[in-house]
Amino acid sequence: MIAMPMNGQSVVKMCVPGARWPAQRRRPPTPGLVCVLFGVLHLLSVVVMGAHWDHAIFLDEDYRLLWSITGQDITFEVQARTHGYIGLGFSKDGTIYGADIVIGWVDQGQVHFQDRHVKKHGDGQPLVDSSQDYVLLLGYENQTHTVLRFKRKLDTCDVAYDVPITNDTMRVIYMYHEKEPHGAFYTPGSLPDPAEAFKQARSLFLTQRINQTPLKPDPRLKTLELLNQDVNLPQGDGTLHWCKMFKLNDINRKHHLIRYEPVFDSSTSASYVYHMILHECQGSSPELEIMSRENGCPCYKADRSILTCNSIVAAWTRGSEGFSFPNQVGYPLESNQARFYLMETHYSQSVSEYAWPFHKPKAMVDNSGLKLFYTSTLRPHDAGVLSVGMDPNWRHIIPPGQEHVVSEGHCVGECTQRAFPRDGIHVFAVMMRTHQIGRQIKLRQIRGREELLPIAHDRNTDWNYQEYRRLTAAPVRVLPGDRLIAECIYDSSARAAITLGGLTTREETCLILTLYYPRQKELTTCHSLPSLPTVINSLGINELVPGSNPVRIASPPELSGMTLETRLISYDWRNNFRSFQYVTRRGSFKPLCWSARNQPMPGTENLEGFAPNITKSYKIFRSCSFVGSTNVANVFYQNRNRYVTESEANAEVPLEGNGLEPDDSDDDVDSNNVIEGAARSKVYRSSVTESMGLSAASPASYRRPSAGVTGPFEQMFAVLLFLIFLNSFRIATAT
């Protein structure tokens, strides 16, 4: 059987050995000739319909993944350097247990392809699903690689075995082995050494990934590397925040920064660098000039009183490949407006489990940094960065032993009212950051007493993979007076002591960097911090002893004389967690609204904030994966933003509880899959490496696969192929 790649369905069954031709045909053509002709047609169709991809990444040096999304379908291609079996799947926790996985291989020209799963508490063997929800489009081998192309619904509605592909951070798992299965392919134990074939997990944004496609040659495009100089890296489990000042003199007129990438001194130093943030400094001073001539210093030693560096230019975090601005936006660079730039580098020896290639860290010095791409060809809009969230401070308390701790950082309406232009700002990308125990993070938008659709929501965060994610289709508009809330959920169940807010990875953070246009400098940092009365009330304290050092408790009487530190350590969190959570979320907080000059915005110094009184909220989509759920909170918080790939601010939202289901009207092979039908089809073995992109040295430029043959050349070529086929068929029937 030959499977044509256009629709994944078997269109020629007569090529199967033993197949009979229609009875009314007096003189059947030579089957071998027809099969060869269809094979030629298939290979030519691959060339005509040559795939182009939105995204491509090497999961390791022998395994390349490409994918594109069209509507509610996602199409993958796997290119693995093996002639054995290969697998691709999705896991909630990065392990193979409980994973949704597809397995395939090519055996003497015949493709075997199966939708499988691994039991959560099983032996690690991928078992064949009762519902086959992946559709094979193409499969072949060449001299070095096995290639499989297939598609599936973003949400297959197979709640038993499949993992929905959403805007959350997806844990992608992959496998490949040098051997092929033999014997009964569908029975447990048929795959050779699945534990050996399983390589690792890789966290990815599948639906909101920022493309890093090659830039077109342009004489006006320039590059600049800002590198640290011989930084002594921390030893043991220590961390280091290093600050290095740079002076830019040669950008004497306005340019636009359109891209930046990390530059690592070595693969070993890459395992130390956790994040790099480049700040723009306002004005000029002798102190900034002196700092620019030095190699840098630990950030805590820098004199913050002279640092007017509160505008973020670029932010890179471990796991990211960098960032490319959309075509209509660039960050403005000009020496006459801003000459000094401060790069803050966070070093931590904790190694990312997703890092590739893997190298064990060792003591060394580092010269890593950022590479900037900028051009004199200006784009229509200047970009800015607004930081929203909880200010890193000890008042941000996360109790131990809890699976669901909520923290909220508010950017209050009084600050956006003063800072934003009349028409508002347009947010087009966000970076959401927590540390080790962060599990979910959401950017909420409040207008008056109405809560709008979340600007972004990730229910499965990975602190080792926190890069900018794009808001597709259209930016989200935020008006003056709107409130933004960074809401973070933590799982501290594995910790016996409290976790405080701070800058180290052992401490916690709740920050969201929003990229927007048009740029304004009035508001660059919009954080909040629980007020001291809120903190002490959440701990069951009525009053502190004024001026005491260390800080001691005055009342209630049963706590009198106890230090605040002792109370934090000895507090009965198990029995008092609910009251603590209520007070911290409903109590007062201090809004912190700072400008680009690292100073509070005028009129915001004495603000006191409270949680908003929301009387109207957004409606939710009811994904098929959550139909019948009895947990309302689960539906409300987790079902939101499950697989909407366009900007949710422009999506049509059905009424809650109206029973609407995803459209199942597609007349496609998806709806009638059975194991034998979808899992096995015969595809020509081919060496058309060039058309599949295997020979490319880098991901190059990818775009969405064509829905059909639409260009004039492609149409003419398709007609020509059809005429060749008809003529060949006449010749065959005449013999």
N, C-alpha and C positions, 0 to 999 in steps of 0.2 A: 504494500500500500504506500502511495506517495502522498505526503501531506504538503499542500501548498501553503506557503508562508503568509499569504494575504489574509486568510481567515481561519487557519488552523484546522480546517475540516478536510477529510479525505475525499478527493474529487475523482480519483481514478482507482476503481476497485478491480478492473480487469487485469491489472498487472500482477495480482496475487496469483501464485502458482496454483493451477487447477481451476481458475475462474472460467466460467462459460460466457460466450458472447450472446447477445439477444437472438432469440430463435428466428426472428423474421429476416435476419441478415443471411443472405445466401452464401456469400463468399467472405468469411471473416478475414480481416487483415492480419498480417503477421504480428502476433502479440509483442514479440520482442522489439520490433521496429517502433510500434506505438509507444511502448514503455520508454524506449530511448528518447523518442521525440518529446514525451512528457517530461523526462528527466532534463533534457536540454532546456525546455520551457521553464522548468523550475529554477534551474541555475541562472538563466537569463532574468527571470523575475526577481531573483535575489539582488542582481545587479541593478535592475530598474528601480526596485523598491528599497534600495540600499538604506539601511537604518541610520538615523541621526538621533542623538540622545541629548536630553536636557542635562543629565548628570553622569559622571563617570568617576570611579575611584578604584585604586588598587588596594584591596583589603590586605594583601601581602604581595610579595614579588611574583608569585605564581598564580594569583587569583584576582581577576578584574571584574568589577560589577558596573553595569550601565543600566540606567532606567529613565523612563519618561512617564508622565501622568497625563491622561486625556480624560476629562470628565471624572467619572468614578472608577475608571480602570487604570491600572498601573502595569506597565510592560517592563520586563527585566531581560537582560542578557548577561549570562555568566560565561567568562572565558577563562578556563583553568588549564594550567600546564600539566595535563595528565591524560592518559588513555583509559583510566579507570572510571569510577563513578564520582559524581560531584553533587553537592547539596547546598541549598540556600534556605535560610529560615529566619524566624523571628521568635524572640524569647523575652519574657517579662523581666527576668533577672540576669540575663547574660549567660546562663548555663543552658545546657542542652535539655535539661529536665523540664518537661512541660512545654517544650518548644513546638512550634508549627514549622514544618520543613518540607521542602520538595527535593526529591532525589531523581537523578537521571544519569544515563550513560548511553553510549553507542556501541553496539555489538554487531560487527560485520555488516555495517550499513543500517541496521535497525535500531531505532531510538526507543529506549525504555524510559518512561517518565511517570512519576508517581507522587501524588500528594500524600504526605505522611505526617506523623506526629510522634512525640516521645512522651510517655507517661511521666507525670510529675514525680511519682515515687517508684518508677520502674527501674529496669536494668540498663537504660540508655539506648535500647534498640529502637530505631525509627520504625513505627508500625504504619501500615497503609490505612488511610482514612476511608470510612464508609462513603463519604461524600467527596468526590474529586472536584476541587474548586479552582485548580490551576489549569490553564489551557496551553498546550504546547503549540508553538508557532514555527519553530525551526530547531533542528539539531544536526550536528555533524562533527566529524573529526578531521583534522589535517595532520601534518607530520608531527606536530608538537602539542596541540591543544584539543580539548573537547569544548564545544560551544553549544549552549542551550539558550533558546529565546522562548519566553513564555509570558503569559499575562494572567491577572486575577483581578477581582473586584477589590477596592480598598477595604471594604467590609464585606466579606463573603457570607455573613450571617450563619456560618458554621460555628456556633457558640461552643461546641464540644471540643473542637480540635484546632480551629484557625484563630490567629491573632489579628485583630483589625489593624490596618495601617492608618495612623492618624497623624495629627500635627505634634504629637508627643515625641520625645526622644525615643527612637526605636533602637532596640538591641538587635543588631543583625548578626546572626551566626552563620558560619560557613564551614563546609567540609569538602575534602577531596582525598581520593585514595588511588593508588596505582593499580589496584585490582578491580575487576568487574565482578558483579554477582553472577552466580551460576546456579543452575537447578531451578527450584521453585522460587521465583523472584519475589513472590508476595507473602511468603511465610516468615514468621519471626526468625531472626538469626541468619537471614539470607545475605545481609550486607557484610562484607569482610571488614572486621575491625573498626566499627563505628567510633570507638573511643579514640583510636589513632587518627581516623579521618577528620574528626572534629578539631578545628584549629583554635579558634577563639571567638570572642564576640567583639563587635565594633559598634559603638554608638553613632547614630547618624540622624540628621533631619531628612527624612525621605521626601516630605511634602513641602518643606520650607527652606531648602538648602540654598545657600548663596553660591552661585557659580563662580569659579575662578578660571574662566576660559582665557586662552592666550590673547594678549592685546595685539591689535593690528599695528603693523609698522607705521610710525608717525614721527617725522623729524622734530615735531614740537613736543613729543613725549620725553620726559626726563626722569631719571631715577636718583634717589638719594638714600644712602644707608646711614642710619643712626645706631651706632654700636657702643655697647659697654666696653670698658677697658680693664682687662685683667682683674675681674671681680673674684675675690676668694669666696668660694662657695661654702655654705654651711655644712657642718659635720653632724653625724648622727641624725636625729630626727628634728634638727633645728630648721628654722626658716629665716629668710633674710629679705627685707624690702630695701632695694638699692635705688638711689636717685641720682641721675646723671643729667646735667644741664647741657643743652646744645644751643649754639647761636647760628642763625641763618642770615647771611649777609647778601647772598647772590640772587635772591628772588626779589628783584627790585620793582616788579609790578605784579599785579594779581594773577595768580595761577589757581588751578583747581586740582586738589588731590583726588584722584579717581580710583586708587587702589593701594593696598598695603599688604605686605607678607612678612612672616617671621623669617629671620636669618639666624641660624644656629651655628655656633662656633664648632660644634661636633655633635655626633649622635649621642654622646654621653651627656653633654651639657643640655641637650634637648630634654632629657629626663628630669633635669632640675628646674627648668623654667616653667612656672605655673601660669603667670600672666605678665603681660607688658602693656602699660597704659601710657600713651603720649599726651601730655597736657600742654596747652598753649598758655603762655604767660603774658599778661597785659603790661604794657609800659616797659620802661628800661630803668636800670639802676646800677650803680657800681657793684653792688653785691651780686646781682645776676651775672654781670660781666666776669667777676672773679670765679663764680661757680662754673661758668662755661669753660674756663681754662683748666679746671681740675678734673680728675678721673671719676669724681662722684663720691658719695658717702652714704651710710645707712640713712634711710629717710627720717628716722626719729631724731637724727642729729641736725637735720636741716632746719634753719631758722624760718619757721612758718610765717613769721611776721613780715618777712620780705618777699614771700612767694605769692605773687598775684597770679597763680597758675591754676585756675579753677575751671577751665574749659577743656573738655576731652576732645582730642583730635582723632586718635586711633586707639582701639582696645582689642588686644589679642589674648585669648585664653587657651590653655592646653587642649589639644584636640582639633583646633581650628587651622584651616589652611590660609587664613587671611580674609580680606573683605574687598569686594569690588562694588563701587557705588553704581546705582542705576544710571542709565544714559543721560537723564535730564538733571542730575544732581552731582555736585562736587563740593568738597570742603575747601574753603578759601585759604590760600597761603600767600602772604605778602610781607616782605621784610619791613616795609614802612608801617604796617599795622601791628605786626607781632614778630619780634625778632628772636625771642628766647622760647625754647621748648624744653620741658622737663619730662624725661622718660623714667617712669617708675617700674622696676622689674621685681617681681615676687619670685624668689627662689625657694623651692621646697624639694627635699630629697624623696618624698613619696612618689613612687613610680606609677605612671598610668598603666593600668592593665590593658589598655587599648593601644599603647604606643607600638609603632612598628617602624623600623626594626627595633627589637628589644635589646638593650644593652644594660648591664648592671652598672649603676652609678658608682663613681669613684671620686676621690678628692681631686680637685683641679681648680683652675681659674677659668673664667668665662668671658667671652667677647661677643655674646649674642646681641640681637637687637631687631630693629624693624627696617624694612626696605619700603620706601615711599615711591609711588609713581604719580607724577603730576604733569600737567600740560598747560600751555598758554591758551589753548582753545577752550574758552569758558563755556560752561553749561548754563542752562536757564536759571537754576536755583542754587543758592548757597545752603549747605547742610550744616546742622548743628547737632550736638549731643546733649540730652537732658538726663541726668541721673535721678531716678525715683526709688525710694525705699527707706529702709531702717538705717539710721546712722550707726556705724560700727562703734559700739559703746557697751560698757558692762550692764547698763540698764536693760539691754535686750537679753532677757533671761529665758532659757529653754530648760524646763525641768527634766530630770532623768526618768527613765523607765516608762516613757509614754510613746505610743505609736502615732499619735496625731496631735501635734502642737502647732497652733496657728499664730503667726506673727504678721503684723501689718505695718507697713511704712506709708505714710500719707503725704501726698503733695496737695496741699489744701487749695481751695478755690480762690482765697484771698491773694495767693501768690501768682497763680496763673492769670488772674484778672489784671494784676498790675503789669505783668511781663509780656503776655502774648499779644500779637497784633490783632486788630479787630476781626479779621477773617480767620484767625486761629492758626495753628500749625498742623502739618501733615506728617504723621509718623509712618515711616516706610520700612523700618527694621528695628528689631529689639534684641538685646542680649540679656538673658535672665540668669542671675548668679546666686547660688548658695554654696555652702561648703559640704562637708562630708555627710551630714545627716539630713540634708535637704532632700525632699521627695517630690514636692509639687511646688509650682510657682505660677502666679497669675497676675496680669496687669489689668486691673479693673478701671472702669471709667464711669464717673458719676456726674450727671448734669442736673442740677437742682436736686430734686428728690427722686429722680429716676436713675436707675442703674442701666447703662447701655451694655451692649455686647462686650465681652472681654476683648481687649486689643490682642492679647496673646494668652495662652494657657498651656502649660506643660505638666502632665500628670505623672511623668516618669523621668525626672531629671537625672542627669549624671554629672557630678561635680567635676569629672575629668573631661567633659565635653560640653562646653558652654560658649558657643560662638554666636555671632549674629544670625538671626533667622529673618528671612524676608517676609513681608506681608504682601502676598501676591494680589494681582488684579488692580488694586487701588490702595493708596495710603489711607490711614485712618485719621480723620479730622478731629482735633481737640481744640475747643473754643475757650476764650477767656472766661474764667469762672468755673470751668470744669475741674473736678477733683480726680486725681489719679491715685490708685492704691496698689502698691506692690504687696501681694498676699503670698506668704510662704508657709508651707506645711513641712514639719520635720518629724522624723522618727528617731526618738532618743531611747528606744526600748533596750538597746544594747549598752547604754551608758549608766553607770552607777552614780555619777556626780553631775551637777548642773553644768550646762554649756552657756557661756556668755558670748555676747556679740564682740567682734574684734576683727583684726586683719589676718591673723594666722589661720591656717587650714584646720587646726584643732578647734578654734573658735568658730562662730557662725556669722553669716551675713545674709542679708535679704535685699538685693539691689537689682534694679532693671535699668539698663542703659537704652535709651530710645534715640534712634536716629530720625531726624525730622528736617523739614524745610518749611518756610524760610527761617534762616538762622536769626536768633536774637541773643543778646549778651546780658540781658537783665536777669535771667534766671537760668543757671546751669546746673545747680545742685538743689534738689527739692526733696528733702528727707524729713523724717520726724523721729522723735525719741520719747519714750514714756516719761511722763513727769515724775519727779521724785515722790510726790504724794501717791501717785498711782503705784509706783514700785513698792513703797513700804506698806500700803494697804493690801496689795496682792500677797504680801507675806504675813498678814495678820498683825501688823504693827500699827499702833495709833500715833506714836510720837517718838522722835529721836532726841537724844541729849544734845542741846545746842553746843557747837564748838568742840565736841568730844573727838579725840584722836587716839586710838581708832574709834570709829563711829559706834556709839552705844545706844541701846534702846531705853527710852524713858517709860513708855507704857505700851501695852497693858501691864499691870503689876506682875503677872506671872513671867513676863519676859524682861522685866526691869534689870538693867546692868549687863544684859547679854550683848555681845558685839553683833553688828549687822552681818559680818562674815560668818560667825557661828550660826546665826539664824538661817542663812542661805544654805549652809552645809547640812544642818540638822533638821531642816523643815520636813514635815511629813507630806511629801508630794503625792503619795498614793491616795490619801484621803482628802487632800485639799486642792487637787489639781483643777477640778471644775471651777471652784471659786476663784482660783488664781487666773484661769483662762478668761473668765467673765470680766474680772476687774481690769486685766491688761487690755482687753479689747474694747471695753466700754468706758474706761477711765480717761482722764485727760492726758494729752501729750503735748510736747513742745514742737511746733513746726519750725523747720530749719530751711530757710529759703535764701540761697546764696547766689551772688552774681559772679560774673567771669573774673572779677578782681578779688575774689575770695573774701567778700564782705557780705553781711546780711543786706538784703534788699531794703531800702528805706520804707519804713512803715510796717515792717514785719517783725521787728525785734521783740515786741511784747505780745505776740499772738499766743493764744491758747486754743488748742484743738480738741475736738471730740469726734467720735464716730458719727458718720452721716445718718440722718433719719430717712431711710429709703422707703418710699411708699409705693413705688412702681418698679418692677424689675423686668428683665428681658425674658422672652420665651425660649424654649429649648427645642432642639431636634431630638426626636426619639429614634435612635439607631436601632436596626433590627437586632443587634447584639444585646440590647438591653430591654427588649419588649418582654413584659411579664416580670420585670425586676420588682421585688418587694421593698427594696431599699431606696426610699425617695432621695436621700442625700446622694446615694451612689449615682442615680440617674441624673440628678440636677448638676452635680459637680463634675462627674466623670464623663457623662455623655456629651457635654457641651464641647464643641470644637473637635469632634472626633475625626472627621475626615473632610471637612470643608477646606478646599484648596484655594478658593478665592477669598478676598478680604471679607470677613464676616460682617463688617459694617455695611456692606452692600448686598448681603445675601438675603433672600426672601425667607423669612422664618415662619414655619407653620405654627398654628396655635397649639399650645400644650395640650396633650391628651387627645388630639384629633384622630389618632390611629393611622396617620400617614406612614407609609412604608417606602423604602427605596424602590425605584421603578424596576420591576422585573419583566418589563415587556420586551426587552431586547431579544430579537430573534437570533440567538447566538448559541453556539455549542455549550456555553457556560451552564445553561439551565438543564442540560440532559447528560451530564457527565456520569459515566460509570468507570470502574477501574480499567477494564479492558479497552473501552472506547477512547478515553482521554489519556491513558497512560502508555499506550503502545501505538506507534505509527511509524511507517517506514519513510525515512528521509535520505536522500542521496548523500553519501559521504563526499565532501567537497574540499578542495584546497583553495577556495576563493578567499584567501586570507585578507587581501586588500579591501574587498567589499565589506567585510565584517569589522575592519578596523584593528585587527590583531597586530598589524605591522607598525601601527602608530607608536611613536616614542613617548608621547604624552597624551593626556585625555583630549587635547585639541579642542575644536569648537563643536558643540553638540546643539542640535535643535530638535524639536518635537518630530516624531515620525510622521510622514505624510499619511493622511487618511485615505488617499487614493492617488492615482496617477493623474496629476492635474496640470503640470507644466506642458507647453506645446511640444517640447522635444520628447518628453515621456509619453505623451499621447500618441505621437507619430510612431515612436518605437514600439509601443504596445500594439498599435494597428499592424505594424510590420510583422511583429511576432505572430499575431493572429493569422495573417495571410500566409506566412510561412507554414504555420501549423495546418491550415486548410489544404494548402497545396500538397504538403507531405501526406496528409490523410488520404487525398484523392489518389496519389501515387500508390499508397499502401493498399487501398481497396481495389485498385485496378489490377494488381498483380495476382 
